[in-house]
């Protein structure tokens, strides 16, 4: 036993050296402040989020945020919280700035106060009420991860710094934009009229540091309402098996988890074929209902942010895949189903859509997903969400989409209407001076070594601010739940975000 003591002591000393080496990457003052924030403000920060969530800050089409009474009440709550924490507050309309300090040199944190729509029937309780009981350890509700949770994190990071009277050389500013999910133009106008912090971090994506974002895009096309005199009218198809209705999707940046189809003049043989395909689908459930010769099928998949289709199961494309046992008469809904099966399938990357599929070594592949079906006066409109990396010009991609659509129309003798394509550019930020600091703080508090910047499929306001990169709130490899019908953040992650944001602000501003 005596002989083993020196070895034991040596191993113990080596173990102590490891955390000391990591500690060197974060200043003592930053780490102490982060520990103080964790020990002092968990309850208050959670209550801040609870209050912010009560406001349904979904954008209302045709109503400016500045005229939206719920948005105004949300901002009044923000002003109240900022005042209670001893932080300054300025309301510019669409943009709120909450600050600490008065230096001309500034560090910005970019967030947003608006939220995505939700289907309240899919939640254990109202998604506007913070749910801490349904799944212990999770904070469940709309905005917990995207993006009201990070607002509360930032407020109490700033409060902790203020409490400790830490001398900063730079002013800290928290930006809360009220139309991130719907309209960036008011923010662009604000930026034209106001100076911005020289260094910025966006709290609306992933860790460790996001330096590249794919470009958001939408392919819109409408399958026209059938001419009552055509061979594909309901009257002409009355004795045939055809699709009379196909619906699905909720909003453009969500992988749809709901879809429904109605088939006329169906039979048991068709149902058996459909069920055989259904058995091969993972993550989907289907219910079947007969009414005379009419068969209705309801599909339930899994919603997710449309930038991360791997996290969801697309109900629209999977339900269409059930129906691929037939090539359907090209009435409105039939043509839609044929198109989805021919051009999209259940894949994620547009490999069936002509030659549009491509990938970038860092940013990954372009994703191509059907997200929304909507009845219009002209017919059945389909929105296809794309997230494109570097590797093709917008002009080339638009041309390839046009060619693929024209070829499908010619082969199927279908004329699509209201065809449009909107494709935004990818964003890459490699030269932001704070990248190394962010990586060090993340590594220190997570224990994850050799971290490097990452790319995401989503788009944040980072691209509009100087020297901006994204820093959280979602951990790498974890499922991102914003935009889903089960949005949450774990309490553990909520507190970890507070610690990292506190430390980062001190490291960037001291």
N, C-alpha and C positions, 0 to 999 in steps of 0.2 A: 504493500500500500504506500509505503514511504517513497518508493522509487517512482510511483506514478504521479506524484504531486507536481514536479516541474513540468511534465507534459500537460497536465490539467491546467496549470497556471498559464502555460503558453497558449493553449487553445482558447482559454478565456480572454486573454489579452488580444489575440487575433480577432475574436468575435467583437470585442469592443472597438477595434480599429475600423471595422467596416462602417458602422453608422457614423463614426467621426468623419470618415472620408466623404460620406454623403452629405453630412451637415455642412461641409465646406461650400456646398453649392448654393446654400441659402443663408443669408445673413442672420445673425443672432436676433437682431431686432425684428426682422420679418417673421421668424419662427415663433418668437415669444408673442407677437401680436396675433398670429394665427391660432396659437394655443389659447390665448385669452378669448378670442372670438368664439372658439368652440366651447369653452367652459362657461361663457357668460350669456350667449345670445341664441342658443338653440330654440328655446320656447318662444322668444319674441320674434325670431325670424319666421318660425312656423306660423305664428299668428298673423304676421304681415302678409304671408302668402294666402292664408285663409281669407283675409279681408279683400285682397286684390282679386281673388277668384270669384267673388260673389257678383262681379259685374260682367254681364254678357257682352264682351267687347268685339263680337263678330261684326265685320263690316256689313252695312246695309246698302245694297245697290241703289245708286242714285242719291244717297245721303252722305254728305261730307262728314268726316270725323268731327270737324269743328262745329257741326250742326247736330251731331248725334248726342242726345241727352245722356245716354249710358256712358259714352266716352267721356263726357264732361264730368260725370259723377266719379268715374274711375280716376280721372286726373285730380279731382278734389281729394280723393282718398290718398293719392300719391303725395299731394301737397301737405296733407295733414301728417302723414308719416315722416316726410322729410323735415317738417318743422319740429316734430317731437324729437327727432334725432339730432337736431341742431345743424342741419344741412341747408344750404340755400337752394331755392327752387325758382325756375323761370319757365313759364309756359309760352311757347311760340306758336301754339295752335296744334299743328300735327306733331310737333316735336316738343318734348319736355326735357329740360336739362336740370339735373340735381347735382350740386357741386360741393366740394370741400377744398378750401384754400383759395388763394388769390393771385398766384403766379401767372405770368404770361405764358410760361411753358406748361403744357397740359398733357395729361394722359386720359384718354377716353375709353369708356365701356359702352358698347352699343347693344341695346336690347329693343324689344318691342312689347307694347301693351295690348295689341289686338290678338285675337285667337281665331282658330279655324272653327267652322261649324261642327255640330255634334248631333248625334241621334240619342236623345236622353233615355229612350227606352232600352238602350243597350248597356246602361250603366247600373251598378248596384244601388246607387243613389244619384241625386242630381250631380252632373259633372261640374256644376257651379258651386258645389259645397265640398270642401276638402274632406276626403274620405280616408280616415286613418284606421278604420275598424274592419273593413271587408277583407283586407289582406295585410295582417300585421307586418310592420316594417316598411310599408309603402305609403307614400302620399299620392293618392289617386284623384284625378280630376283634370278638367281642361285647363291647360296653361301651366301645370306643375313642372313640366319639362320645357315647354315651348310657349311663352317665354317669361311667365310671371315668376316662376321659381327663381331664375337667375336675377330678376329685379330685386327680390327680397334678399338674395345672397349678397348682391352688390351694396344694398343699403346698409346691411349690418357689417360688411367688411369696412365700409367707410366710417361707420359709427365706432367700430373697434379702434381704428386708427385715431379718430378724434379723441376717444376716451383716454388713450395712452399718451396723447399730446406729442405724437411723433413728428419731428420736424421734417417737412417735405420741401423739396426744391421745386416741385411741380404741383399744379392744381389738378385734382381728380374730378372728372365730370362723367356722370351717368346719363346717357342718352336713352330716352324711351320714345320710340316712334310708334304712331298709332295706326299705321296702315301697311305694315310690312307684308302681311299675308295677301294684300289685295292691290296696292297701288304705290309704286315707289316715286311717282312724279312729284308729289308734295315734298318729299325728302330731298329730291334733286334741287327743287326750287329753294328750299331752306339752305342747302349747302352753298348755292350761288350767292346767297345774301349774308352769310355768316362765316366767320373764321372757325376752323375746326381744330381739335387737338392735334399735336404733331405726331403722336403715337396712339394707336387705338387697338383694342381687343374686342371682338364680338363674342358675346355670351349666348350663342344661338346655334351651336353645332356640336362638334366633338373634340375630344382630347386626342393626342397631346397638343398639337398645333395644326390647324388647317391652313395650308398655303395654296390650295387649288380647289376650285369649285367648277363643276360642269355647268354648261349653259342650259338654262331652262328653255324648253320649246313646246309648242302645241301644233299638232296637225288636226285641223277641223274639217269635217266633211259631212254632208247630209245626204241620206238616202231618201229620194223624193217620195211624197205621198203618191200612191199608184193612181193612175188615170182610170176612172170607172169603166172606160171602154177598152182598156188594155187586156191582154191575155193573162195578166197577173192580178187583175182586180179580184176582190172577194167573191164577186158574182161568178167570174170565170173559173175560179178555183173551188167553187162550192162543193164539188164532188171529189176533190183531190185532198191529199194530206199536205198541209202548208202551215207556216208559222204566222199567226195573226198578231202577236205582240212579243216584244222583247224589251225589257227595261233593266236598268242597273246603274250603279255608281251614285256618288253623292257630291264630291267636288274634285276639281282638277288635280290637286296635289295629294290625293289619297288613293292608294290601291283599293279598289272597291271590294267590299265584302258581301254585298247583296246583289242579286240579279234574279230575274223572273222571266219565264217564257210560257207562252200559250200556243199549243199546237192543235189545229183543227183536224177532224177526221182521223184521229190517231187510232192505233190498234194495239193489242197486247204484244204482238211481235215487235213492233217499234219500241215499246216500253222495255221489253226484255233486252233489246240491243243497247238501249240507252243505259240501262242499269249495269250492263256488263262493262261499259266504258267507265261508269261512275265508280265501280269497284277498284279501278286503277288510279283513281285520284287521291292523292294524299293531302290532308288538311282541308278537305271540302266535305260538306254534308248537304244532302238533297232531300226534299220532301215532294211527294207526288200526289196529285189530286185529279180524280176523274169527275167530269160532269157531262153525261151523255157520251159523245164521241170527242169531247174536248179534254185534252190532257194539259194540266198546268204543272210546271216544275219550278220550285223555289230553291235557289242556291244560296248557301252561306259559306263564305270563305273567311279571310282574315284581313282586316284593314291594316295599312301601314303607310308611312310617308312614301310618296311616289318616287322619291329619289333613292329609296332603298327597297325595291320590289322583292328582294330576297326575303325580307322580313314579313311579307304578307303572302296571301294566296288570292289571286285575282278571280273573283266570282264571275265577272263578265266573260273572260276568255275561257274559263273552265266550263261554264255552262254551254257556251258555244261549242266547245270541244265534244260535249256529250252528244250534240246534234250533228256532228260530223259523219254520223252513220248514213246521212243523206246529203245530196246536193239539192238545196231547196229551191222551189219556184221563186223567181226574183221579184216578189212583191217587196214592200218596204222592209219588213222585218226579216224576210227570207234572204234578201240581198245583203243585209247587214250581217247576218250569221255567216253566210258564205264568205263575205269579205274577211271577217275576223279569223275564220278558219284558214283561209287561203294566205292572208298577209301577215297575221300576227301569231296564231296558234297560242299555246300556253307558255311559250318561251319568254325570256326577259329582254332580249337584245336585238330584236328586229331582224333576225337571220332569214326570215321568210319574206321580208318586205323589200323585194328587189335587191339592190346592191347597197343599201344604206348602212348596214352593220359595219362597225369598225371599233378599234380600241386604241388606247394610248398606254404606254408602258407604266406611267405613274398614275394617271387619272382613271385607268381602267376602261371597260367597254361602255359604249352608249347604251342606255336602257330605253326601251320602247314599250309603253303600256297603255292599253285602253283604260280610261278612267271614268268617263261620264257618258251616259246616253240621255238625250233630252228630246222630248217631243216639241217640235216647232210648227209654225204655220206651213212650212215648206216640206216637212217630213221628219225623219228621225236623225238627229244630229249626233255624231260620234266625235268625242275629243280623245286624241291620243297624246299622251304626255311623253316627251323625250327629254333625256338629260345627256347632252353631247360633250365629250371631252375634246381636247386638242387632237388634231390629226387630219381633219378635213375643213375646208373653207365652208362658210355658210352658203356661198353660191353653189358649190359642188353638191352639198347635202340637199339643198332645195331642188336642184336639178334631178338628183337621183330619186327623191320623193315624187316629183312630178312624173317622171318616167314610169315609176312603179304603179302609180295611180292610173295613168293613162292606159297602160298595158292591161291592168285588171279590168278596167271598164270595157275595153275593146273585146277582151276574151269572154266577158260575161254579158255583153250587150246591156250594160247598165250605165246610165248617165248620172253621175254624182253632181250635186249642186252645192253652192256656198263652200267651195273648197278653198282653204287658206292654210298658210304655213307661217308660223312666227317662231324664229329661232334666235335666242340670245347667245352672245359670245361666252366662251369659258373664261374663267378668271384665274390668274396665277400671280402670286405675290411671293417672291423669293428673297427680297432684300430688306424686309422689315427688321429694324435693329433689335427688336425685343424677342425674336424667335428663340435665341439661345437661352435667355432668361426664363421664358415660358417652359421650355423643355426641362430645364434644371429644376424648376419648382415642381412640375408634374412628376418627374422622376423621384424627387425627394419625398413627396407626400404619398406616392403610390408604391414605391419600392420597385418600380419597373425600370430596368436598366436599358441603355442603348436606344432610347426613344428617338424617333425621327418624325418630321412633318408628314402629314397625310393629305390625301385628296378626298373630297366628298361629292356626292351627286347633287346635293341641295345647293341652293343659292342664298347667300346672306347679304346683309348690307355692308359687309366688309369691303366689297368692291367699290363702294362710294366714298370711303373714308381714307385719308392718307395713312400709309404704313399700317394697314389693318390686316390682322389675321384673326381667325376664330380660336377660342380657348374654352372648350366645354360647351354645355354641361354634361354631355353624354360620354361615357367611357368607351375606349376602343374595344371593339368586339362585342359590346353589349347591344341589345336590340333597342333601337330608337323608337320611342312610343308616341312622340308628338305627331299629330295628324291622325292617330288611330282612335278607335273607340274604346281604348283601354290605356289612356295616357297616365303615366305615373313617373315618379322618381322615388328611389328608396331614401329613407331617412339617412342612412349611412352616406349615400352619395350627396344628399343635400348638405350635410355637414362638411363633407370633404370639399365640396365646391366652395363653401364659406372659407375654409382654411386656405385653400389655394388662391382664391381671389384676394384675400387679405394680404397674403405674402407677396403675391405678384404686384399688387398696387404699391406696396412699400418698396419693393425692389426696383420698380420702374419710376417711382416718383421721388425717392429719397436722394 
